[in-house]
């Protein structure tokens, strides 16, 4: 139940931000195709959603119904993806082209970085490992954002970092 509430909250935050961003240019671009690029891990991909669409598929549906003009959402989520993998993914030809053409970005990455830097799970938290993982993650995120900005200087970026898959755990 808590996971569902967290997922719903994430979707609502994303929808609010996208509604704002899309509304900014809606009048000027009503007839133009707009493109949103979603990058991230299993949550972006759609794992855990019974329909398999995840929040990205839901966004595509909602934007298609509620936005003047066509909107295409490119979902580049990969289950298990970490920030270093996302860096490599940015160099793929199809992803690179969509980055150049994108009107909006959603980047949702970090949970797998945290879990893997701790040794593969969070049953016991190792502060030193997590601290090193945090440094690597921050460096990767800075590089990801730099690459995106170099290829597309104007599109708004909605960045979501860590998602707590264990909200009932104090650790």
C-alpha positions in Angstrom: 0.0 0.0 0.0 2.8 2.4 0.9 4.5 1.6 -2.5 1.3 2.5 -4.3 1.0 5.8 -2.4 4.6 6.6 -3.2 4.1 5.7 -6.9 1.0 7.8 -7.0 2.8 10.8 -5.4 5.7 10.5 -7.9 3.2 10.5 -10.8 1.4 13.5 -9.4 4.6 15.5 -8.9 5.7 14.6 -12.5 2.3 15.5 -13.8 2.3 18.9 -12.0 5.8 19.7 -13.3 4.9 18.6 -16.8 1.6 20.5 -16.8 3.6 23.6 -15.9 6.3 23.1 -18.5 3.9 22.1 -21.3 1.6 25.0 -20.5 4.5 27.5 -20.9 4.8 26.8 -24.6 1.4 25.3 -25.4 0.0 28.3 -27.4 3.1 28.7 -29.6 3.5 25.0 -30.2 0.0 23.8 -30.4 0.4 22.4 -33.9 4.0 21.2 -33.5 5.0 17.7 -32.4 6.5 17.9 -28.9 8.8 15.2 -27.5 9.6 14.1 -24.0 12.6 11.9 -23.3 12.4 9.7 -20.2 15.7 8.3 -18.9 16.2 6.0 -15.9 15.9 2.7 -14.3 13.1 0.1 -13.8 10.6 2.7 -12.5 11.0 4.6 -15.8 10.8 1.4 -17.8 7.5 0.4 -16.1 8.5 -2.5 -13.8 6.0 -3.0 -11.0 3.1 -1.6 -13.0 0.5 -4.2 -13.7 -0.2 -2.7 -17.1 3.5 -2.6 -17.9 3.3 1.1 -18.9 4.7 2.6 -15.7 4.5 6.3 -15.2 5.9 7.0 -18.6 3.1 5.2 -20.4 0.6 6.9 -18.2 2.2 10.3 -19.1 1.9 9.5 -22.8 -1.8 8.7 -22.4 -2.5 11.8 -20.2 -0.5 14.2 -22.4 -2.2 12.8 -25.6 -5.6 13.5 -24.1 -4.9 16.8 -22.4 -2.4 18.6 -24.6 -3.1 20.6 -27.6 -1.0 19.1 -30.4 0.8 15.7 -30.5 3.2 14.6 -27.8 5.6 11.7 -28.1 7.2 10.2 -25.1 10.4 8.2 -25.6 11.0 5.8 -22.8 14.6 4.9 -22.3 14.2 3.3 -18.9 16.2 0.1 -18.3 15.6 -2.2 -15.4 18.7 -2.3 -13.1 20.1 0.8 -14.7 22.6 2.8 -12.7 23.9 6.3 -13.4 27.1 5.0 -15.1 24.9 2.9 -17.4 22.8 5.9 -18.3 26.1 7.8 -19.2 26.9 5.0 -21.7 23.3 5.0 -23.0 23.5 8.7 -23.9 26.0 7.8 -26.6 23.6 5.5 -28.5 22.6 7.0 -31.8 18.8 6.8 -31.3 19.0 8.2 -27.7 21.4 11.0 -28.8 19.1 12.1 -31.6 16.1 12.2 -29.3 18.1 14.2 -26.8 18.8 16.8 -29.4 15.1 17.0 -30.5 13.5 16.8 -27.0 11.3 19.5 -25.7 11.3 18.0 -22.1 13.3 15.5 -20.1 12.6 13.3 -17.1 15.5 11.6 -15.5 14.8 9.2 -12.7 18.0 7.5 -11.6 19.8 6.6 -8.3 18.2 3.8 -6.4 20.3 1.1 -8.0 23.4 3.1 -7.5 22.6 3.2 -3.7 21.7 -0.4 -3.4 24.7 -1.7 -5.4 27.2 0.6 -3.7 26.1 -0.9 -0.4 26.8 -4.4 -1.7 23.6 -5.4 -3.5 21.0 -4.8 -0.8 20.2 -2.6 2.1 19.8 -5.3 4.8 22.8 -3.8 6.5 23.9 -0.3 5.6 27.6 0.3 5.1 28.2 4.0 5.4 31.7 4.0 3.8 30.5 2.1 0.8 27.5 4.4 0.4 29.7 7.5 0.8 31.9 6.3 -2.1 28.9 5.4 -4.1 27.4 8.8 -3.5 30.6 10.5 -4.9 30.4 8.3 -8.0 26.7 9.0 -8.4 27.1 12.7 -8.1 29.9 12.8 -10.6 27.9 10.7 -13.0 24.8 12.9 -12.6 26.9 16.0 -13.3 28.3 14.4 -16.4 24.8 13.3 -17.6 23.4 16.8 -17.1 26.4 18.3 -18.9 26.0 16.0 -21.9 22.2 16.7 -22.1 22.8 20.4 -21.9 25.5 20.3 -24.5 23.1 18.6 -26.9 20.0 20.5 -25.9 20.4 23.8 -24.2 16.8 24.7 -23.8 14.6 21.8 -22.8 13.5 21.7 -19.1 14.8 18.8 -17.2 12.8 17.2 -14.4 15.4 15.2 -12.3 14.3 12.7 -9.7 17.0 11.1 -7.7 16.7 8.4 -5.1 13.4 6.5 -4.5 13.1 4.7 -1.2 11.7 1.3 -2.0 11.6 0.5 1.7 9.6 3.4 3.2 8.8 1.5 6.4 12.4 0.9 7.3 14.2 3.4 9.4 17.5 2.8 7.6 
